[in-house]
């Protein structure tokens, strides 16, 4: 299993309000052909909280059909309770996940101290039939996994990496100083990818990779090869689009961008709504800028 690659956090396509397995397979096949490391399904961008367990299982099954065995299928399994996270991890493993990704529980965040997070993740790692990645997204969940906790969790044989959704280079440097070499730090925010790679990240899970996979691959490869001026220039070109399909327009923006780029995006599931026309035109312009020749 190779985590030192770029992964798209796949939005879940729907047709007539139901999961569309054909669209899942088509999108993943294109991402694999572009050179991405596989796919992450049922993450934040996958609208996972809006799917029931049967729907989630259909997403995993369709994705496994499309992700070849020499690439990696990551599945989001984060739930609010430890018990439910373990159950989701076991179902994902049975359906062919190579590894699972678990966000921090957040509903009761004021009453879940660091010690409880350690107990939670250790229990999930003990019970999961496949390796576990931590998922830290404090801007979304309000919960931060401090570096010293990640360092302790990284000693668990079944905890193999972290998706760190931050643009703070110091966070990545702190993580890199406390985890073993086998543990993969993954950048989870495209605007901070260059900084993250310079500070110790060795893989990436980037929403913008869903629509600009070649640019994201080039950004990682240039940075890790030490071609920093070229990498920084590419980062600066990529950042406006990356922000538009995440913090700017959210999942609706990412799905609109997928449609514009020739993938199967479609509309989000209510209560999320589709992107309005002005936003679509903004994303169209940004996509055109990424695919235009650089000077």
Secondary structure as UniProt FT lines:
FT   STRAND          6..9
FT   STRAND          14..15
FT   TURN            16..17
FT   STRAND          18..19
FT   HELIX           21..34
FT   STRAND          38..41
FT   HELIX           44..46
FT   HELIX           48..50
FT   HELIX           53..66
FT   TURN            69..70
FT   STRAND          72..76
FT   HELIX           82..94
FT   TURN            95..96
FT   STRAND          99..103
FT   TURN            107..108
FT   HELIX           109..111
FT   HELIX           114..127
FT   STRAND          131..136
FT   HELIX           138..141
FT   HELIX           147..153
FT   TURN            154..155
FT   TURN            157..158
FT   STRAND          159..164
FT   HELIX           169..176
FT   TURN            177..178
FT   TURN            181..182
FT   STRAND          184..187
FT   HELIX           190..192
FT   HELIX           193..198
FT   TURN            199..200
FT   STRAND          203..205
FT   HELIX           207..210
FT   HELIX           213..224
FT   TURN            225..226
FT   HELIX           228..243
FT   HELIX           244..248
FT   HELIX           250..260
FT   TURN            261..262
FT   TURN            270..271
FT   HELIX           277..291
//
